[in-house]
Amino acid sequence: MRNVLDYLQSVVARSPDKIAVAYRETRYSFLELSLSARRLAAAIPAQLRNQPIGVFADRSAEAVLFCLAVLYSGNFYIPIDPDLPEKKMQAILDDAGPEVLLGSEDAAKLLDAVHFSGRYLTLSAASDTPRALPDTAGDDPLYMIYTSGSTGKPKGVLKSHAAEISFLEAYCETFGFGPDEVIGNQTPFFFDAAGKDLYLMLKTGATLEIIPTELFAMPPMLIEYLNERRVTFISWVPTALSIVAQLKTFSFVRPETLRNVFFVGEVMPMKHLNYWRKMLPEPRYVNLYGSTEIAGICAWYEVTGTYDDAQSLPMGKPLCNCRIYLLDGEQIVTEADRVGELYLVSPALALEYFNDPEKTAAGFQMRDFGAGPVRCFKTGDLARYDNEGNLVFASRTDYQIKHMGHRIELGEIEAVAGALPGIERCCCLYDSIKNRIVLFCQTAPDSALTGKEIRQMLRPRLSAYMLPAKVHLLPALPLNANGKIDRQRLKEAL
């Protein structure tokens, strides 16, 4: 395959009338999706080549069409959250400098709040004549995801067609996905994890069902929707799966067609996974690990056997297109239980941090791991090997703290606290001003636990220097648009 559009054209040739993407009552067959995207691509100026084009990526089938229209024009897309604060949206537009934006008629009003002098195209701009297929090479850019950097300034991670193809080939080889899958999408398209769903649909000819966002707050209706749409595969953030477990949803309604339950983006609370596996033992459960700086994922672990609620799942072993190394300083870690920083080597690595050569040089390095210099990515994640050779996540380098003379992994405190009865989710932060560990807990609706009682329950389970100085009880932990715990908002409460 030269580029990801070759996947789509191949599916169009063999299954033109099959449903490619659906959202509520809107459906596009593979032929309709391809032709509609090529007709809209004809409205994008022909002189633009390998340039950024913004897409207001709300949760809709049209958002998929907009992304593909950009690719058919020979350019790369930037999915933009329509609900972004004005300053963040302006920062993205200023950094990327797109000459064209694509979106719905309703989204056009967002431009009133930002400075944008380019062209704004909606579906009404589509031409009657489809654009010719572009001569896109593998190393051409595919899309760019903006993430919040440590300084708060959004950073653009630019990925190539070849990187995505490398991931897709390895992903399908490992898990055996085919055209009979119905993919239940949870992650918004302006987050990187959604790329796995979108491009898996293009690669295999599977159907992509975009699940309405509001259903994730109503788990029984969510499961009924999965059954109605006959969803076979989900790859969700753990928070979305946890809500189903917290409300004991399977006592009322059970998924009827699910074969694969994957989770990615956060640590999966074991007691919530145990609920899923107990009540729904038939599907395959897989823990995925990846980074925005690589297409898709780089490691995986299929859950087998039994785990108690206080245990953590391994990240597993590398996907077949990746090599993973742990470094303690400059020394390669090979033995079990020794923590090192995780480095990735793969053809699926991103091209660069857009417009930031200094950050690119710091993150994407040339290193010799024993067979000559290779390009790698320094992840900032800390991990170790278990006795079976599986990678086990330890912490982020920025979640590792020095407190009372000890190095502490905040994730270890979260794992222990999250296993306590009555606690649904938790998040541990360090208050560097007051030099104290702070634990935020979401308790079960019927729980009468106090912060003092939680500290007492933690005393026999944690070393004294790891014990949180303060425990905040919240009815719900704040979540970002991707469904992950919003640590930045919690930091404001320290």
C-alpha positions as CSV (number, residue, x, y, z in Angstrom):
1,M,0.0,0.0,0.0
2,R,1.3,3.4,-0.9
3,N,-1.1,5.3,1.4
4,V,-4.1,4.7,3.5
5,L,-6.5,5.7,0.7
6,D,-5.4,2.6,-1.2
7,Y,-7.1,0.6,1.6
8,L,-10.4,2.4,1.0
9,Q,-10.2,2.1,-2.7
10,S,-9.6,-1.6,-2.3
11,V,-12.7,-2.0,-0.1
12,V,-14.8,0.1,-2.6
13,A,-13.8,-2.3,-5.4
14,R,-14.9,-5.4,-3.5
15,S,-17.7,-4.2,-1.2
16,P,-19.0,-0.9,-2.6
17,D,-22.5,-1.1,-0.9
18,K,-21.4,-2.2,2.5
19,I,-21.9,0.3,5.3
20,A,-18.6,2.0,6.2
21,V,-19.6,4.5,8.8
22,A,-22.8,5.2,10.7
23,Y,-23.9,7.7,13.3
24,R,-27.4,7.6,14.6
25,E,-29.5,7.5,11.3
26,T,-26.7,8.7,9.0
27,R,-25.0,6.0,7.0
28,Y,-22.4,6.0,4.3
29,S,-21.5,3.0,2.2
30,F,-17.8,2.6,1.3
31,L,-18.6,3.8,-2.2
32,E,-20.7,6.8,-1.0
33,L,-17.9,7.7,1.5
34,S,-15.2,7.6,-1.1
35,L,-17.2,9.5,-3.7
36,S,-18.5,12.1,-1.3
37,A,-15.0,12.7,0.1
38,R,-13.5,13.0,-3.4
39,R,-16.2,15.5,-4.4
40,L,-15.5,17.7,-1.4
41,A,-11.8,17.3,-2.0
42,A,-12.4,19.0,-5.4
43,A,-13.3,22.2,-3.6
44,I,-9.9,22.3,-1.9
45,P,-7.4,24.5,-3.9
46,A,-5.4,22.3,-6.2
47,Q,-2.1,24.2,-5.4
48,L,-2.2,23.0,-1.8
49,R,0.0,19.9,-1.4
50,N,1.1,18.3,1.9
51,Q,-0.3,21.3,3.7
52,P,-2.3,21.3,7.0
53,I,-6.1,21.6,6.7
54,G,-8.3,21.9,9.8
55,V,-11.3,19.7,10.4
56,F,-13.9,20.5,13.0
57,A,-14.2,17.0,14.2
58,D,-17.5,16.6,16.1
59,R,-18.9,13.1,16.7
60,S,-20.5,12.5,13.3
61,A,-20.2,10.5,10.1
62,E,-19.5,13.7,8.3
63,A,-16.3,14.2,10.4
64,V,-15.0,11.0,8.9
65,L,-15.9,12.3,5.4
66,F,-14.1,15.6,6.1
67,C,-10.9,13.9,7.1
68,L,-10.9,11.7,4.0
69,A,-11.6,14.7,1.8
70,V,-8.4,16.3,3.1
71,L,-6.5,13.1,2.2
72,Y,-8.0,12.9,-1.2
73,S,-6.8,16.5,-1.8
74,G,-3.2,15.4,-1.2
75,N,-2.9,17.2,2.2
76,F,-3.0,16.2,5.9
77,Y,-5.8,17.0,8.4
78,I,-5.8,18.5,11.8
79,P,-8.9,17.4,13.8
80,I,-10.0,20.3,16.0
81,D,-12.4,19.9,19.0
82,P,-15.3,22.3,18.3
83,D,-15.7,22.8,22.1
84,L,-12.1,24.0,22.7
85,P,-11.7,27.3,24.5
86,E,-11.2,30.2,22.1
87,K,-7.6,30.7,23.2
88,K,-6.6,27.1,22.6
89,M,-8.3,27.0,19.3
90,Q,-6.5,30.2,18.3
91,A,-3.2,28.7,19.4
92,I,-3.7,25.7,17.1
93,L,-4.7,27.8,14.2
94,D,-1.7,30.1,14.7
95,D,0.7,27.3,15.0
96,A,-0.5,25.2,12.1
97,G,-1.5,28.0,9.8
98,P,-4.1,26.2,7.7
99,E,-5.4,28.0,4.7
100,V,-8.6,25.9,4.7
101,L,-11.0,24.6,7.3
102,L,-13.7,21.9,6.8
103,G,-16.8,21.6,9.0
104,S,-20.5,21.7,9.3
105,E,-22.7,24.8,8.7
106,D,-23.3,25.0,12.5
107,A,-19.5,25.0,13.3
108,A,-19.0,28.0,11.0
109,K,-20.0,30.3,13.9
110,L,-17.0,29.2,15.8
111,L,-14.8,31.3,13.5
112,D,-16.4,34.5,14.9
113,A,-14.3,34.1,18.0
114,V,-10.9,33.4,16.3
115,H,-8.7,35.0,13.7
116,F,-8.9,33.0,10.5
117,S,-8.7,34.5,7.1
118,G,-8.7,31.3,5.0
119,R,-11.5,29.4,3.3
120,Y,-14.2,27.5,5.3
121,L,-15.8,24.6,3.4
122,T,-18.9,22.6,4.2
123,L,-20.5,19.7,2.4
124,S,-22.4,22.2,0.2
125,A,-19.0,23.1,-1.5
126,A,-18.7,19.6,-3.0
127,S,-18.2,19.4,-6.7
128,D,-20.2,17.2,-9.1
129,T,-16.9,15.9,-10.4
130,P,-14.8,13.8,-8.0
131,R,-11.2,14.7,-7.5
132,A,-8.6,12.4,-9.1
133,L,-6.8,10.1,-6.7
134,P,-3.7,11.8,-5.3
135,D,-0.2,10.5,-5.8
136,T,0.5,10.4,-2.1
137,A,3.7,8.7,-0.9
138,G,4.2,6.7,2.3
139,D,6.4,9.3,3.9
140,D,3.9,12.1,3.2
141,P,2.0,13.4,6.3
142,L,-1.3,11.9,7.1
143,Y,-2.7,13.8,10.1
144,M,-1.6,15.9,13.0
145,I,-2.9,15.6,16.6
146,Y,-2.5,18.5,19.0
147,T,-1.9,17.6,22.6
148,S,-1.3,19.9,25.6
149,G,2.3,20.2,26.3
150,S,3.8,20.5,29.8
151,T,3.8,24.3,29.4
152,G,0.1,24.4,28.4
153,K,1.0,25.3,24.8
154,P,-0.6,22.8,22.4
155,K,2.0,20.7,20.5
156,G,1.3,19.1,17.1
157,V,2.4,15.5,16.5
158,L,2.6,14.8,12.8
159,K,2.2,11.3,11.5
160,S,2.8,9.7,8.1
161,H,0.8,7.3,5.9
162,A,3.7,4.8,6.2
163,A,3.5,4.9,10.0
164,E,-0.2,4.2,10.0
165,I,0.1,1.4,7.5
166,S,2.9,-0.2,9.6
167,F,0.6,-0.1,12.6
168,L,-2.4,-1.4,10.8
169,E,-0.6,-4.4,9.2
170,A,0.8,-5.4,12.6
171,Y,-2.5,-4.8,14.4
172,C,-4.5,-7.0,12.1
173,E,-1.9,-9.7,12.0
174,T,-1.8,-9.9,15.8
175,F,-5.6,-9.8,16.4
176,G,-7.1,-11.2,13.2
177,F,-9.5,-8.4,12.5
178,G,-11.6,-8.8,9.4
179,P,-14.6,-7.2,7.5
180,D,-17.1,-8.8,9.8
181,E,-16.2,-6.5,12.7
182,V,-18.6,-3.8,13.8
183,I,-16.4,-1.2,15.6
184,G,-18.1,0.8,18.4
185,N,-16.2,4.1,18.5
186,Q,-16.1,5.9,21.8
187,T,-13.1,8.2,21.4
188,P,-13.6,11.6,19.8
189,F,-11.8,12.1,16.5
190,F,-9.7,15.0,17.8
191,F,-8.0,12.5,20.1
192,D,-5.3,10.2,18.7
193,A,-6.9,6.9,19.9
194,A,-9.8,7.4,17.4
195,G,-7.4,6.8,14.6
196,K,-7.3,3.1,15.4
197,D,-11.0,2.8,14.8
198,L,-11.1,4.9,11.7
199,Y,-8.2,3.3,9.9
200,L,-9.2,-0.2,11.0
201,M,-12.4,0.4,9.2
202,L,-10.5,1.4,6.0
203,K,-8.0,-1.4,6.3
204,T,-10.5,-4.3,6.8
205,G,-13.8,-3.1,5.4
206,A,-15.4,-3.3,8.8
207,T,-18.3,-1.0,9.8
208,L,-17.6,1.9,12.1
209,E,-20.4,2.8,14.5
210,I,-19.9,6.2,16.1
211,I,-21.7,5.9,19.5
212,P,-23.5,9.1,20.6
213,T,-21.6,10.7,23.5
214,E,-24.6,11.1,25.8
215,L,-25.0,7.3,26.0
216,F,-21.9,6.9,28.1
217,A,-23.6,8.6,30.9
218,M,-26.5,6.1,30.6
219,P,-24.9,2.7,30.7
220,P,-28.1,0.6,30.2
221,M,-29.0,2.6,27.1
222,L,-25.4,2.3,26.0
223,I,-25.4,-1.5,26.1
224,E,-28.8,-1.5,24.3
225,Y,-27.3,0.6,21.6
226,L,-24.4,-1.8,21.2
227,N,-26.9,-4.6,20.8
228,E,-29.0,-2.7,18.4
229,R,-26.0,-1.9,16.2
230,R,-24.6,-5.4,16.7
231,V,-21.2,-4.0,17.8
232,T,-18.5,-6.7,18.0
233,F,-15.4,-4.7,19.0
234,I,-14.7,-1.8,21.3
235,S,-11.5,-0.1,22.2
236,W,-12.4,2.4,24.9
237,V,-10.7,4.4,27.6
238,P,-11.0,2.6,31.0
239,T,-13.3,5.3,32.4
240,A,-16.0,4.4,29.9
241,L,-15.8,0.7,30.8
242,S,-15.7,1.6,34.5
243,I,-18.9,3.5,34.5
244,V,-20.7,0.3,33.2
245,A,-19.2,-1.7,36.1
246,Q,-19.9,0.9,38.8
247,L,-23.6,0.9,38.0
248,K,-23.8,-2.9,37.8
249,T,-25.2,-2.5,34.3
250,F,-25.0,-6.1,33.3
251,S,-27.7,-7.0,36.0
252,F,-30.1,-5.2,33.7
253,V,-28.8,-5.7,30.1
254,R,-25.9,-7.6,28.6
255,P,-24.0,-7.1,25.4
256,E,-25.1,-9.8,22.9
257,T,-22.5,-9.5,20.1
258,L,-19.3,-8.3,21.7
259,R,-16.2,-10.4,20.9
260,N,-13.4,-8.0,21.7
261,V,-13.1,-5.6,24.6
262,F,-9.9,-3.5,24.4
263,F,-8.9,-0.6,26.6
264,V,-6.3,2.1,26.2
265,G,-5.1,5.4,27.5
266,E,-5.2,4.9,31.3
267,V,-4.6,2.2,33.9
268,M,-7.7,0.0,33.9
269,P,-9.0,-0.4,37.5
270,M,-8.8,-4.1,38.2
271,K,-12.0,-4.4,40.2
272,H,-14.0,-2.9,37.3
273,L,-12.3,-5.2,34.8
274,N,-13.1,-8.1,37.1
275,Y,-16.7,-7.2,37.0
276,W,-16.7,-7.2,33.2
277,R,-14.9,-10.6,33.0
278,K,-17.2,-12.2,35.6
279,M,-20.4,-11.0,34.1
280,L,-19.3,-11.2,30.5
281,P,-16.6,-14.0,30.3
282,E,-16.9,-14.7,26.5
283,P,-15.0,-11.7,24.9
284,R,-11.3,-11.3,24.5
285,Y,-10.0,-8.6,26.9
286,V,-6.8,-6.8,25.8
287,N,-4.9,-4.1,27.5
288,L,-3.2,-1.7,25.0
289,Y,-0.3,0.6,25.5
290,G,0.7,3.4,23.2
291,S,1.7,7.0,22.8
292,T,0.6,9.9,20.7
293,E,4.0,9.9,19.1
294,I,3.5,6.5,17.5
295,A,0.7,5.4,15.2
296,G,-1.7,3.2,17.0
297,I,-0.1,1.2,19.9
298,C,3.2,-0.4,20.6
299,A,2.4,-3.0,23.2
300,W,-0.5,-5.3,24.3
301,Y,-1.5,-7.8,26.9
302,E,-4.4,-10.3,26.6
303,V,-6.0,-10.7,30.0
304,T,-6.1,-14.4,31.1
305,G,-6.2,-16.0,34.5
306,T,-7.4,-14.3,37.7
307,Y,-6.4,-11.0,39.3
308,D,-7.4,-9.6,42.7
309,D,-8.7,-6.1,42.9
310,A,-5.4,-4.6,44.1
311,Q,-3.3,-6.0,41.2
312,S,-2.3,-4.1,38.0
313,L,-2.3,-5.4,34.5
314,P,0.9,-5.7,32.6
315,M,1.4,-3.6,29.4
316,G,2.5,-6.9,27.9
317,K,4.9,-7.4,25.0
318,P,5.7,-5.2,21.9
319,L,3.5,-5.3,18.8
320,C,5.3,-7.1,16.1
321,N,6.3,-3.8,14.3
322,C,7.9,-2.4,17.4
323,R,10.9,-2.8,19.6
324,I,10.9,-1.5,23.2
325,Y,13.9,-0.8,25.4
326,L,14.1,0.2,29.0
327,L,17.0,2.5,30.0
328,D,18.3,3.2,33.5
329,G,20.5,6.2,32.7
330,E,22.5,4.9,29.7
331,Q,22.2,1.2,30.7
332,I,19.7,-1.1,29.1
333,V,17.5,-2.9,31.6
334,T,16.9,-6.6,31.0
335,E,16.3,-8.0,34.4
336,A,12.9,-8.2,36.2
337,D,11.6,-5.6,38.6
338,R,14.2,-2.9,37.7
339,V,12.6,0.3,36.5
340,G,13.8,2.1,33.4
341,E,12.5,4.7,31.0
342,L,10.8,3.3,28.0
343,Y,12.1,4.0,24.5
344,L,10.3,3.0,21.2
345,V,11.8,1.9,17.9
346,S,9.3,1.4,15.1
347,P,8.5,2.4,11.5
348,A,5.2,3.7,13.0
349,L,6.9,6.6,14.9
350,A,5.6,10.1,14.2
351,L,7.5,12.4,11.8
352,E,8.0,15.3,14.2
353,Y,6.6,17.8,16.6
354,F,5.3,20.4,14.1
355,N,7.3,23.6,13.9
356,D,9.4,22.6,16.9
357,P,12.8,21.2,15.9
358,E,14.1,21.5,19.5
359,K,11.3,19.4,21.0
360,T,11.6,17.0,18.1
361,A,15.3,16.5,18.7
362,A,14.7,15.9,22.4
363,G,11.9,13.4,21.9
364,F,13.0,11.6,18.7
365,Q,16.6,10.6,19.1
366,M,19.3,8.4,17.4
367,R,20.5,5.8,19.9
368,D,22.5,2.6,19.7
369,F,20.8,-0.2,21.6
370,G,23.5,-2.7,20.5
371,A,23.1,-3.1,16.8
372,G,23.9,0.4,15.6
373,P,22.2,3.8,15.8
374,V,18.4,3.8,15.2
375,R,15.7,6.4,15.5
376,C,13.7,6.0,18.7
377,F,11.2,7.9,20.8
378,K,11.9,8.8,24.4
379,T,8.5,8.3,26.0
380,G,8.8,9.7,29.5
381,D,7.1,6.5,30.8
382,L,8.7,4.3,33.4
383,A,8.3,0.6,33.3
384,R,9.8,-2.7,34.4
385,Y,9.7,-6.4,33.4
386,D,7.9,-9.0,35.3
387,N,9.1,-12.6,35.7
388,E,7.3,-13.6,32.4
389,G,9.0,-10.8,30.4
390,N,5.9,-8.6,30.2
391,L,6.3,-4.9,30.5
392,V,4.6,-3.4,33.6
393,F,3.9,0.3,33.8
394,A,5.4,2.0,36.8
395,S,4.7,5.7,36.3
396,R,5.4,8.8,34.2
397,T,8.7,10.5,34.8
398,D,6.6,13.5,35.7
399,Y,4.4,11.4,38.1
400,Q,7.5,10.2,40.0
401,I,8.2,12.4,43.0
402,K,10.9,12.9,45.7
403,H,9.2,13.1,49.1
404,M,10.7,12.7,52.5
405,G,13.9,11.5,50.9
406,H,12.2,8.7,49.0
407,R,11.3,8.3,45.3
408,I,7.6,7.6,45.0
409,E,5.4,6.5,42.1
410,L,2.1,8.2,42.5
411,G,0.5,5.5,40.3
412,E,1.4,2.9,43.0
413,I,-0.6,4.9,45.6
414,E,-3.5,5.1,43.1
415,A,-3.5,1.3,42.6
416,V,-3.6,0.6,46.3
417,A,-6.3,3.2,47.0
418,G,-8.4,2.2,44.0
419,A,-8.7,-1.3,45.3
420,L,-10.2,-0.2,48.6
421,P,-13.9,-1.1,49.0
422,G,-16.2,1.9,48.5
423,I,-13.8,3.8,46.2
424,E,-14.7,3.8,42.5
425,R,-11.8,5.9,41.0
426,C,-8.9,7.9,42.4
427,C,-6.1,10.2,41.4
428,C,-3.0,11.0,43.3
429,L,-1.1,14.4,42.9
430,Y,1.8,16.0,44.6
431,D,1.4,19.5,46.0
432,S,4.9,20.9,45.5
433,I,4.1,24.1,47.3
434,K,3.1,22.4,50.6
435,N,5.3,19.4,50.0
436,R,2.5,16.9,50.5
437,I,0.8,14.0,48.7
438,V,-2.9,14.6,47.9
439,L,-5.4,11.9,47.0
440,F,-8.7,12.6,45.2
441,C,-11.3,9.8,45.5
442,Q,-14.6,9.2,43.9
443,T,-16.6,7.0,46.3
444,A,-19.5,4.7,45.6
445,P,-22.9,6.3,45.9
446,D,-23.8,4.2,48.9
447,S,-20.5,4.8,50.7
448,A,-20.2,6.8,53.9
449,L,-16.4,6.8,53.9
450,T,-14.6,9.8,55.2
451,G,-11.1,11.0,54.2
452,K,-9.8,10.1,57.6
453,E,-11.1,6.6,57.3
454,I,-9.5,6.2,53.9
455,R,-6.1,7.3,55.3
456,Q,-6.6,4.7,58.1
457,M,-7.3,2.0,55.6
458,L,-4.2,2.9,53.6
459,R,-1.9,2.8,56.6
460,P,-1.2,-0.9,56.6
461,R,-1.0,-1.0,52.8
462,L,1.5,1.8,52.2
463,S,4.8,2.8,53.6
464,A,4.5,5.8,56.0
465,Y,6.2,8.1,53.6
466,M,3.7,7.3,50.8
467,L,0.6,8.0,52.9
468,P,-1.4,10.9,51.5
469,A,-1.5,13.9,53.7
470,K,-4.8,15.0,52.4
471,V,-7.8,13.0,51.0
472,H,-10.4,14.9,49.0
473,L,-13.8,13.1,48.4
474,L,-15.6,14.0,45.2
475,P,-19.0,12.8,43.9
476,A,-17.2,12.3,40.5
477,L,-13.7,12.9,39.3
478,P,-13.5,15.5,36.5
479,L,-13.0,14.0,33.0
480,N,-11.6,15.6,29.9
481,A,-13.2,15.3,26.4
482,N,-11.6,11.9,25.9
483,G,-13.1,10.4,29.0
484,K,-9.8,10.4,31.0
485,I,-9.3,11.8,34.5
486,D,-8.6,15.5,34.1
487,R,-5.5,15.9,36.2
488,Q,-5.1,19.5,35.3
489,R,-8.4,20.5,36.8
490,L,-7.6,18.6,39.9
491,K,-4.2,20.4,40.2
492,E,-6.2,23.6,40.4
493,A,-7.8,22.3,43.6
494,L,-4.6,21.6,45.4
